[in-house]
Amino acid sequence: MEHPKYINIHNLKITIFQAYLFWENIDKNLKNLSLRLSMGVKEKTDLIVLPEMFNTGFSMNAAELAEEMNGKTMQWMQQTAKKYECAVTGSLIIKENGNFYNRMIWMLPDGHSSYYDKRHLFGLGEEDKTYTPGTNKVIVELKGWKIRLAICYDLRFPVWLRNKNEEYDILLLIASWPDKRSAHWKALIPARAIENQSYVVAVNRVGHDGNEVYHSGYSMCIDPMGKTVYYKPEDEDLYTFSVSYEELVKTRRSFPFLKDADEFNIIV
């Protein structure tokens, strides 16, 4: 007999936008994203995923670019989720209680939202001198799927992302990952999928930013066995694919590795 928690959980359609971003230009980015989505989203989808700091690029100019939680980008996300009748996610710079956060928003069509504040701040780029780190792991649910939210540099810290007791089904990572370290990106994403027996959906940006750092994309979806569902280098891309809950369950039942994992807790 099928376990109750597996009943009526269907494949999930995910639309990723591996976007070129206009440096520190919120209005231009939102206008371009709206245009590209209107042209490119041709079928019903469950989730639209945008890159890290999708409205500005990965900027340390937080004092000039930060918005509050009722700002124009949040309103844009709410309107977009309602228009396409799906969840929309991506990160932006948020100012709250005198602090700046690299905050990943999870916006639903009814206007309700959750968020994840980036835990691991990129010291090499002095992100830690501008932003306040988050302290909470965040798992959201969409049509029965449990989705763990993560941002860019988090990818390098497997303990933080460890899938203990099948807590999540998809690790959803958004990024501004530079081309010069793309070999690391391409190695770590399959590793996270295999070790956590989950899908990993990782969405990067493309093009040069205002600091002349080049981003080559390589957005991808890797299944729990380490197989590639989607992979796109170099070019801007708006693409919809499906992930299979049946395959997820089959993998975990055939290879029940997670039950043998070490017990631990992270104190933050």
Buried (B, 14 or more C-beta within 10 A) or exposed (E): EEEEEEEEBEBBBBBBBBBBBBBBBBEEBBEBBBEBBEEEBEEEBBBBBBBBBBBBBBBBBBEEBBBEEEBEBBEBBBBBBBBBEBBBBBBBBBBEEEBBBBBBBBBBBEEEBBBBBBBBBBEEBEBBEBBBBBEEBBBBEBBBBBBBBBBBBBBBBBEBBBBEEBBBBBBBBBBBBBBEEBEEBBEBBBBBBBBBBBBBBBBBBBBBBBEEBEBBBBBBBBBBBBEEBBEBBEEBBBBBBBBBBEBBBEBBEEEEEBEEBEEEEEEE
